[in-house]
Amino acid sequence: MTLKDQIIARIRQDGPISLASYMTDCLLHPTLGYYTTRDPFGVTGDFITAPEISQMFGELIGLSLAQSWLDQGSAVRFTLAEIGPGRGTLMRDVLRATRNIAGFHTAIDLVLLDASPTLRALQADTLQGYAPRWIDSVADLPNQPLYLVANEFFDALPIRQFLRVGSGWSERRVGVQGKELTFGQAAPGHLDALAYRLEDTKDNDLVELCPAAAPIIATISQRIATHGGAALICDYGDWRSLGDTLQAVRSHEPTDPLADPGQADLTAHVDFEPLANAARAAGCAHPKLTTQGVFLERLGITARAQSLAKGLTGTDLDALVSAHRRLTRPEEMGNLFKTLGLYPPNAAPPPGFDL
Ligand code: SAH
């Protein structure tokens, strides 16, 4: 039975489901989910991410985290963590770039969180020699200083969508018509979690909520506020988004999110405001949300590209130049992608941010 047949059978029996429930099945169904069953990255895959575009991304993230570790007194034991590590490329670049920083590597307790057994196996392969261990929930992060990175993790968390109706909200749901999945709307009601969006929306506007995101940030922030550390949360999105940002991508092309459940990547823009609020409530500080282009420039991506360019000619040089552009140019990934930095209020902010 395909995942689509299973979802249709469930809806026929129990009624329409929320978009979050649909996304969870599509991405993480134990045997038929998108991430659970494949390696989706790269030119031959469905999409490409910043660490897969160039080693420079992970190197600069690594140096930013290491600078925070130095600024905060070089703890002799700390968690270096990544959530949603994909192929493990970003962490491999972080580790390579920091290997000459005295005392850093010997202090690392390397921890990864990923829901996909397929990708965990790839991560183990990429990170051979570094002894990572995997946890199933951020609640399992050890009680010690925490230096953490997440790239394109939060955009994969399930969202709910709501249409404004008067001062209430009608949830968008996935139902069935004939043999196909379709979108429908639930009856409108009052929703406390969206009270703050009554100020910047009007009738028929669509807003999104990502219920899983704030609790994850709260747990990470609690570790950092209590024990020290820093987190770099990189993703596409904005402080506060408006409208339908659900996106399905297959073989680098947009596709209908309801057409082939489990066969396409489903993501949504990250709303950073609720993440920043959760971080502050848990005792962390954060600099201004900063665009990826500015963040990487401040960390020295152009100098790094120039140094890498020295040994290169021909297509290798062209590839490096185009990777630098793609990561930083405003019309490419430079503006759409943002970084949120978390740190203890009594420490120096991580480098790279607009203050
Ligand atoms: N950071 C990587 C991969 C991004 S794709 C990169 O930049 O290339 C999203 C990653 O998050 C995948 O590794 C996927 O398996 C993982 N993931 C998605 N949803 C998850 C969840 N709910 N819990 C844990 N891991 C999840």
Residues whose N, C-alpha, C, O or C-beta is under 5 A from the ligand:
A	BS01	SAH	Y35 T49 P51 G84 P85 G86 L113 D114 A115 S116 L119 N151 E152 F153 A156
